[in-house]
Amino acid sequence: MKALLMSGVMAFALLGAAGAASAAECGNVTIASMNWQSAEVLANLDKIILESGYGCQAEIIQGDTIPTLTSMTEKGQPDIAPEGWVDFMRDIMDKAVADGKLVYASKSLSDGGVQGWWIPKYLADAHPDIKTIDDALKHPELFPAPEDSSKGAVFNGPAGWGGTVATAQFFKAYDAEKKGFTLVDTGSAAGLDGALAKAYERKEGWVGYYWEPTAILGKYPMVKLDHGAKFDAAEWKRCNTVADCPDPKKNDWEIAEVDTVVTKKFSDAAGPAMDYLKARSWDNKTVNTLLAWMTDNQATGEDGAKYFLKNHEDIWTKWVSADVAEKVKAAVN
C-alpha cells in the first residue's frame, strides 16, 4: 500500500512537472496592441487564449504599424504583432523573414484589408443593375450631393489618408465629373462616418470611400462596387496613389495583406502556443460585426475579446485543441 501511495505521489508530481514545463515552453510574451479597434480586440483575444489555454505570461504593450514592426525586426520585441499591415514595409518585412528574424504565422484577416467605393445594401438591392463604379456613375440622381442635388456626390475621406488620394485619382480615372458628380471632402474620419450614417438612417443614396474591417460596416451593411478592372500594381504605384498624377487609369484597389507577425525567437520557443497563432484567422464580416457591438456598447478590447469568446465558440474553437478550448471557456465564463 505504501509503495502504491508513493507511486501515486510520484505520478502526480510528474504530471505537475509536465504542466509546468508546458507553461515554461511559452513563458513570457509581449503582444502589440495597435491603436485601432480590430487590432486592439485581437491583441486581447490572444492574451486571454495564450494565458488561459497555454500557460503563457502575456503582457499587452501599445504599438503602431511601422514602429512595432521596425522594433520587431531590429530588436526582437515585442514578440507578437497580431494584426500587422505588412504592406507598409513589405521589402523590409520579407527580408526579416528570409533572414530568420521574423515569422508570418497566419493571415490575421483572411479577406485582407479591403478598401474601395461602397453603396448601401438597400440601394444595391433596389438597383441590381448597379454592380460597378461605372454603373453607379450612370445614376447621379441616386446619389444627390448635399450642396447641389442636381449633381451626384462621391464622398471622400480626410486629407492625409492614402485612401483619400486614391479616391480622388479614381474620380478622375472614371470621368466622374463629366458624368455629373462632385467629389465631397468630408474633412475628417468623423465627417465621413457621419455622412454615411446620416444617409443610411434616412435610406438615401450614398457612394464613397470606405474600408473594412470597421464598426461602421458592421452596423450599416454596405456593398463594395466592382472596379471593372484587374489590379495593376505598376499603375497603382505610377498614378493611382500619386495625388498630382494627371492621367490615372481605371484599376482595382489593392487588397492589403494583414498578417500575424511573430519573432523567430518566440516561434521557436512557444511550443503548442504557436499552433494556435498559425490557425487563428477571421474574416471581415466577423470582425465588422464584433466591432459594431463594441462601438454600440462602448466596449474595450478586453470586453470585445470576452464577448467574442462567449458568443462565437463555433469560430474560435477551431483554432485550438479540445483541452485548450475547455480551459479558455472556464476562464471567460
Buried (B, 14 or more C-beta within 10 A) or exposed (E): EEEEEEEEEEEEEEEEEEEEEBBEBBBEBBBBBBEBBBBBBBBBBBBBBBBBBBBBEBEBBEBEBEEBBBBBBEEBBBBBBBBBBBBEBEEBBEEBBEEEBBBBBBBBBEBBBBBBBBBBEBBBEEBEEBBBBBBBBBBBEBBBBEEEEEBBBBBBBBEEBEBBBBBBBBBBBBEBBEBBBBBBBBBEEEBBBEBBBEBBEEEBBBBBBBBBBBBBBBBBBBBBBBBBBEEBEEBBEBBBBBEEBEEBBBBBBBBBBBBBBBBBBBBEBBBBBBBBBBEBBBBBBBBBBBBBBBBEEEBBBBBBBBBBBEEBEEBBBEBBEEEBBEBBBEBBE
